[in-house]
Amino acid sequence: MATNAKITSVDAIEAFRASLIIFLNKAHSALDQELDEIRRVRSWIQNDQRTRWENEVRKRARVLAQAEQELLSARMTKAADNLTLQQMAVNKAKRALEEAEDKMRKVKLWTRDFDGAVEPLSKGLNSLRSTLDHDMPQAIAYLVEMRNIMEEYLEVQKTNPAPTAGAANPEPPAEEPQA
């Protein structure tokens, strides 16, 4: 069994360690961006969209009320040609209000369900963060330790070169049997 390792360079370990550090920095950056995106979308749904569709419901309700008032005025004046246009305007305003109310219901559902839908994915990201924060620095430290051990081994090998295979286990000369 060989007692010596054949190590010619520790550059590969150092290159891998450097690549791992670069990966770790990029992974942290990407993870932070994704977690920020989750927070941004949550805020967008809970605040921006809720406010937008509440305002749209109020605005479209006013438009519907105005269209109904104009239809009522047209009926009182008995303007038949204007009556059809006013009825179409009321129908259009009703559809617009229904659309806004539907969007508002969907925003409320997403506000309620967002965390439940995103939580499993968020847990995966948090698990990855734990790995990046705890395991990867240990791996980098292990690579540094491995490099140092191999460099020390190379130094020992340079100062004490290993004997050749024949010199390590010299065989005694074979004796001839006496008759």
Residue pairs with C-beta under 8 A, 6 or more apart in sequence:
3 162
4 157
4 162
5 153
7 150
7 153
7 154
7 157
10 147
10 150
10 151
10 154
13 143
13 146
13 147
13 150
14 147
16 143
17 140
17 143
17 144
17 147
20 136
20 139
20 140
20 143
21 140
24 132
24 136
24 137
24 140
27 128
27 132
28 132
31 125
31 128
31 129
31 132
34 125
35 122
35 125
38 118
38 122
41 114
42 114
42 115
42 118
45 107
45 110
45 111
45 114
46 111
46 114
49 107
49 110
50 104
50 107
50 108
50 111
53 100
53 103
53 104
53 107
54 104
56 100
56 103
56 104
57 97
57 100
57 101
57 104
59 100
60 93
60 96
60 97
60 99
60 100
61 97
63 93
63 96
63 97
64 90
64 93
64 94
64 96
64 97
66 93
67 86
67 89
67 90
67 92
67 93
68 90
68 93
70 86
70 89
71 83
71 86
71 87
71 89
71 90
74 82
74 83
74 86
75 83
162 168
